[in-house]
Amino acid sequence: MENGFRAEEIDTGRPHPARIYDYLLGGKDNYEVDRKAADALAVAAPEVRIGVRANRAFMRRAVRHVVASGVRQVLDIGTGLPTSPNVHEIAQEVSADVRIAYVDNDPIVNTHANALLSRSAATSVVLADLRDPRAVLDHPEVRRVIDFDEPVALLLVAVLHFLTDAEKPAEVVATLRDALPKGSYVVLSHATGDFADRSDAQAVYNNATATLNLRSRSEVERLFDGFELEEPGLVQVPFWRPEAPVPPRSGEIGFYGGVARRG
Ligand SMILES: C[S@@+](CC[C@H](N)C(=O)[O-])C[C@H]1O[C@@H](n2cnc3c(N)ncnc32)[C@H](O)[C@@H]1O
């Protein structure tokens, strides 16, 4: 109960987005039900394995960028299962004094993250839901490491597509944005069906613990309201400031990514 849930509350009967993603990345923290869903996803969207790797690589480049720009605090909502390198490792390689709050609503992510990243002055691991952004912002373990009077890098990487339109993702982001001082950043990526019909991929999540809500370019752009997108704007993730030749089939990848500043 230390983490606020009991082992029997962990749902191994339905696929979880975090575990599907872990399997697609080649991780081991997943169950048969997740592997079946991920394999079905790879049939429906053959580029998905390249896509998740490209999404992770985008996150690495974006985190290095915002820390190099001077931000020393990261609020990572929708952390995912630990996978090397983790956000704190990427950020602290650029500057050792970066503090990180990891937030996810999946108890399995919370357990693994707690086991791996022992609580320290610089890191917290929080079980909370993005759909209640106020609860995230007010959580004592978030407040312990994040000072909202200083610039913050808000990471919403491959998570907002798990919110339905009825859950008002733009309002959720706006609530978080309004808590951030000037000089803060948002690093955001989001699944899209703009480059191929992905209704079959979406259907794979119908039985999962969260649905997949693909959004168009203009819908994703609206999530950046109140922020100024940095160059090159909102692009498919491999094309965000690539540091090496982009992987083959990058033009098919169904993830938009962007980094924006609160001016
Ligand atoms: C696809 S993974 C992305 C992990 C990591 N951000 C990355 O891009 O590599 C999505 C994560 O978001 C979490 N998640 C989904 N819905 C959430 C919600 N409403 N609140 C908090 N976390 C959520 C899932 O549990 C999962 O760990």
Ligand as a Chemical Component Dictionary entry (heavy atoms), coordinates in Angstrom:
data_LIG
# 
_chem_comp.id                   LIG 
_chem_comp.type                 NON-POLYMER 
_chem_comp.pdbx_formal_charge   0 
_chem_comp.three_letter_code    LIG 
# 
loop_
_chem_comp_atom.comp_id 
_chem_comp_atom.atom_id 
_chem_comp_atom.alt_atom_id 
_chem_comp_atom.type_symbol 
_chem_comp_atom.charge 
_chem_comp_atom.model_Cartn_x 
_chem_comp_atom.model_Cartn_y 
_chem_comp_atom.model_Cartn_z 
_chem_comp_atom.pdbx_ordinal 
LIG C1  C1  C 0  2.968  6.047  -24.711 1  
LIG S1  S1  S 1  3.516  6.262  -23.054 2  
LIG C2  C2  C 0  4.651  7.629  -23.247 3  
LIG C3  C3  C 0  5.817  7.580  -22.298 4  
LIG C4  C4  C 0  6.823  8.719  -22.443 5  
LIG N1  N1  N 0  6.193  10.011 -22.181 6  
LIG C5  C5  C 0  7.430  8.721  -23.825 7  
LIG O1  O1  O 0  6.908  9.426  -24.701 8  
LIG O2  O2  O -1 8.388  7.991  -24.070 9  
LIG C6  C6  C 0  2.101  7.094  -22.333 10 
LIG C7  C7  C 0  2.114  7.160  -20.820 11 
LIG O3  O3  O 0  1.060  8.042  -20.397 12 
LIG C8  C8  C 0  0.412  7.491  -19.287 13 
LIG N2  N2  N 0  -0.944 8.035  -19.213 14 
LIG C9  C9  C 0  -1.997 7.771  -20.037 15 
LIG N3  N3  N 0  -3.085 8.477  -19.651 16 
LIG C10 C10 C 0  -2.689 9.210  -18.559 17 
LIG C11 C11 C 0  -3.359 10.127 -17.700 18 
LIG N4  N4  N 0  -4.661 10.421 -17.883 19 
LIG N5  N5  N 0  -2.660 10.683 -16.683 20 
LIG C12 C12 C 0  -1.349 10.381 -16.484 21 
LIG N6  N6  N 0  -0.668 9.516  -17.264 22 
LIG C13 C13 C 0  -1.322 8.930  -18.291 23 
LIG C14 C14 C 0  0.444  5.992  -19.526 24 
LIG O4  O4  O 0  0.281  5.263  -18.324 25 
LIG C15 C15 C 0  1.819  5.829  -20.133 26 
LIG O5  O5  O 0  2.785  5.596  -19.140 27 
# 
loop_
_chem_comp_bond.comp_id 
_chem_comp_bond.atom_id_1 
_chem_comp_bond.atom_id_2 
_chem_comp_bond.value_order 
_chem_comp_bond.pdbx_ordinal 
LIG C1  S1  SING 1  
LIG S1  C2  SING 2  
LIG S1  C6  SING 3  
LIG C2  C3  SING 4  
LIG C3  C4  SING 5  
LIG C4  N1  SING 6  
LIG C4  C5  SING 7  
LIG C5  O1  DOUB 8  
LIG C5  O2  SING 9  
LIG C6  C7  SING 10 
LIG C7  O3  SING 11 
LIG C7  C15 SING 12 
LIG O3  C8  SING 13 
LIG C8  N2  SING 14 
LIG C8  C14 SING 15 
LIG N2  C9  SING 16 
LIG N2  C13 SING 17 
LIG C9  N3  DOUB 18 
LIG N3  C10 SING 19 
LIG C10 C11 SING 20 
LIG C10 C13 DOUB 21 
LIG C11 N4  SING 22 
LIG C11 N5  DOUB 23 
LIG N5  C12 SING 24 
LIG C12 N6  DOUB 25 
LIG N6  C13 SING 26 
LIG C14 O4  SING 27 
LIG C14 C15 SING 28 
LIG C15 O5  SING 29 
# 
